[in-house]
Amino acid sequence: MQQNIDMREKSDIIDKLYKAWNLNRLNKLYDYLVKNDINTVTVNDIQYPDKLRNLTDYPYMLYYYGDIITANRLKSVAIVGARECTNYGIDTAAFFSRELSKNGINIVSGAARGIDAVAHKTTLQNNGFTTAVLGCGIDTVYPAENKNIYDNIKRNGCLISEFPPGTRPLSYNFPIRNRIISGLSDYILVVEAAERSGSLITASLALEMGKDVGAVPGSIFSKSSAGCNKLIRDGALTVTEIDDILPILGLPSKNINSLGGVNRIEGKSKKKIYDILSDNPMHIDDILKIVNIDITLLYELLLEMQLDDLVRCVSGDYYVKVNDI
């Protein structure tokens, strides 16, 4: 009796597998891939990313656009963070993406809005290489506002998805794809994250894989930095400059963040910014009126000064003085 039940269950499983991968569906998928120039790679192919082979639940097949060989060859750092990010998060993500990509590092992220988009965009602007891991089908641009970034990565980087074409960006897909972001990366940097954030899932998965995880500290008054500050409290590496990352990757230090390393004009601007700040928070608009420089440059200088522990963003766009130059 038990044998008959087991045989029926086995037959039922075989029938379901056959229906899931019948020849007609496979042919339609193949035709769609050819028509849309979508590349595929399986775990049995030499082009399959070596780092993913170490995952216990590695994806058997990946759909991709772009240069997957370079994505596999380069040292890789995942830069992840909040979708609803602050100016501090934007500046920090841009800074690390720019400087790491200049050192030949592949910047990996999830193509979402916010920190992900900044990481990809900044890397491309600096002629670096970036890999985007999607939480939907390779033929789906999500969010739509990242269409230009998507197209640029398609031409100059690598777009990867384990989901078949046509897969919608459903919420439960994104935690699934996070293991691939962690798996592809040699180091995971969380730039800005709330206490309950998908970026923390990526960090947790990376730790389970035995990978180094770093976090950029933020204001104790900012909810957007609560996740990063908690990661640091729980043992993540504190990251305030790229020299906190490069040696771990086996690359030489650059020492680019010291104040003595900036040019004379920027040095004067930093001194002027520092002189007008005090223990009382000052809004960036008020700083801008006094120093009279380009707003983009002002944000860059304030970020560098934060990384050098000279000023601190205490809430929103308010800054206070920390240490003496």
N, C-alpha and C positions, 0 to 999 in steps of 0.2 A: 504493500500500500504506500509506504513512505517513498519507495523507489519510483512509483508512478507519479507521485506529487513532484518529486525532484526533477523528473524528466519533463513534466509539463512546465515547471518553472524555467528550466533550461531552454526549452523550446520557445517560451514566451520572451525570454531575454534575447535570444538569437533573432527572433522576429522583430523586436524593437530596434535592435542594432541594424538590422538590414534596412528597415524603413528609414532610420536616421541617416544612413549613408548609402542610399540606393544609387544605382548608376545614373539615373536620370538627373538626380539632384547634383551629383558630382560633375556631370557634363555641363550643367547650367552654371555651376560655380566656376568651372574652368573657363568657360566662354566669357564670363563676366570679368575674370581676372585678366585674361588676354586683352579684351576690349578696353579695359581701363588701365593697362600697363602696371598692374599690381604684382609685385614680386612676392614669392613665398620661400620659406626655408624651413626645413624640418630638423629635428634633433640629430638625424642621421647625416646631415649635410655638413661639409667642412666650413661653410659660411655661418653656421649657427653660432651665436655668441657663446664663447667658452664659459663665461662667468655664470650663465644661466644653467649650465649643465649640473652645477652644484646644488641647485634647488631640488628639494624632495618632490615638489609639485611643479616641475618645469613644464612650460607649454610645449606640446609636441610640435606645433606648427606656429610660425609667426608670419604675418602679412606685413609687408614693408614697402616704403618708398625711399629712395636715396641710397646712400653708401653704408651698408651694414658692415662691410669689411673694416672701414675706418672706425666705425663705432665700436667694433670689437677690439681693434688694435690699440687705441689710445687709452691712457689713464683716464678714468672717469670720476667726476664728482657730481653727485645729485644735489641740486639746489632746490629746496622745496619750502613752501610756506603758505601763508594765508591768501585766500581769494580776496577777501576784503582787507587789504593791507593799508598801512599808513605810509606817509611820505618817508618816514625812517626806514620802513621795510623796503620800499621801492629803491631808495638810495643804497641801502646795504646790499640788496640783491644785485643791483647794477654794478656796484663796486667789485664784489667777489666774482661775478660772472666775467666782467671785463678782465680783471687781473689774472684769474685762473686760466681763461681761454687764451690769453696772451702767452701763457706758459705751455701751450699745446695740450691742454686738458679738455676732454670732451665734457660739456656741461649737459647733464641729464635732468629732465624734469617732465612734468605731466601735461603740458600744453593747456592748462587751465588758465582762467583769468587771474590777475594778481601777480604774486611772486613768480609763478611758473612762466607767465608771459614775459615778465621783465627779464628773467634769466635767459630765455631763448632769444628775445629781441636784442638784448645787449651783446650777447655772444656773436650773433650774426652781424651786428653793426661793427664789431671789431674783427671781422673776418675769421672768427673762430668756428669750431665745429660743435654742433649741439644735436642731441637725440631727444625726441619727444615720444613718450610712451602714452598711448591713447587709451581712454576708458570706453571706447566705442569702436565701430568698424573703421578701417583705414580710409574708407571713402566718405567718412562723415566729419565735417568740420564743426567742432564744439569746443568752446562757444563760438558762434558765428562771427563775433567781433575779432577773433584771432585768425581770420581767413588769410590775411597778408603774411602773418607769421607762419602759418601752416604751409603756404605755397613756397615761402623762402626756405623753410627747413626741407621741404620736398626736393628743392633744387640743390641746396648746399649743405644739408645735414642728413639726418635719418629719422623717418617716422616709422614707428613700430606699433603693432597691435596684435594681440592674440585672439581677438574677437573676429569672427567672420564678417566680410563686407555686409553692410546694411544693418549691423547691430546698433541699436539706439543707445545714446548715452544715459543709461539707467543708473540710478544712484548706487546700486550694489556692485556695479562694474568697477568703480573707482578703487575701493579697497582691494579688489582682486588684482588690478593692474599695479598697485603699489609695490607688490612683491617683486615685480619685474624692474621697477625703478631701482629698488634696493639691490636686486640681484645684478644688474648691469654696472653698478657703481662700486668703486673702490673706497669711496668715502661719502658720507651723507651729511650735508650741511642744512640744518633747519634755520632759516633766516628770521622768520617771524611767524608765530603760531599761537592761537588762543589755547586755553587749557583743554578744550575738546576740539581737536583738529585732526583732519585726515593726515596731515604731515606727521603727526605723532605716531600714526599707524605705520607709516613708512619707516620712521626711526626705530620703532619697536621691532619691525621685521628685520631691519638691518642688524640690530643687536643680536637677534636670534641667529643670524647668519654669521656672527662673529666679526662684523665689520665695525669700523670706527665711525662714531657719530659725533658731530660737533653742533653746537648751537650758539647763535649770536645773542648775547645778553641784551635786554631792553629795560626800559623804565619799569619800576615796580608799580607805577600808576597806570600803566597801559595794559588793558586786557589783551591786546594783540601780542604782547610779549610774554604773557603768563605761561604759555606752553614751553617756550624756550627757557625761561628762567627755571621752570620745574625740571626740565631735562637736565640742566646744569646742576641743580640741586641733587638730582638722582644719579649723577655721575657722568653725564655727557661732557665732552671736551668743550671748554670755553674758547670761542673763536672770536678774535678781534682784528686779525690780520691774516694775510695769506701765508705768512711764515708759520702760522699755527697748523697749516694743512700740508704744505709742500714737503717737509721732511718725512711726514708719515707716508707720503706717496713715493718716497725715495728720490725726491727732486731737491735741488739746491735752494737755499733761502734767498730771498730778494731784498729784504730790508727796505721796502718801499714806503713804509708808513711813518718813518721818523720825520719829524718836522724839518730836520736839516736836509732831507732829501728833496724837498719841494723847491720850486724856483723862487727867486727873490720877491717877485710881485705877489705870488700866492702867499708867501711867508708874511709879507706886510699885511695882506688882507686878513690873514688869520689873527695876527696881533691886534688889528683894529677891531675885529669881531670880539676877540677875547676881552679887550679893554672896555667895551661898552656893556658887557654882560656882568651880572652880579648874582647874589644869592636869590634875588627875586626873579621869577620866570619872566622872560621877555619873548613876545611873539615874533615870528620870523618876518612879518610885514614891517614891524618897527625896526628890526635889525637891517632889513633891506633899505629902508629910507636913509639910514645913517651911513652904511658902508658903500651904497650906490654902485653895486656890481650886478652882473647878470644873475637872475634868480637861480638858474641851473647851476652856475658856478658856486653860488652861496650854499646851495644844498650839498654840493660835493665837498666844500670846505668844512661845513658843519659835520658832515659824516666823518671825514678824516679826523676832525677834532674830537668827535665822540669815540672813535676807535683808539685815539691816543689818550683818552680819559682826561680831556681838557674841558669839555662841555658835556652836558647831559640833556637829552630831550625828556622833560618830565611829564608832559601831557600834551597830546596833539602836536602843534607846532610851536610850543613854548620851550625855551632853552635857558639853562642856568650855567654858571661858571663852576668848575670843579677844582682844578689844580693850577698852580702857577707855572707859567712857561719858563 
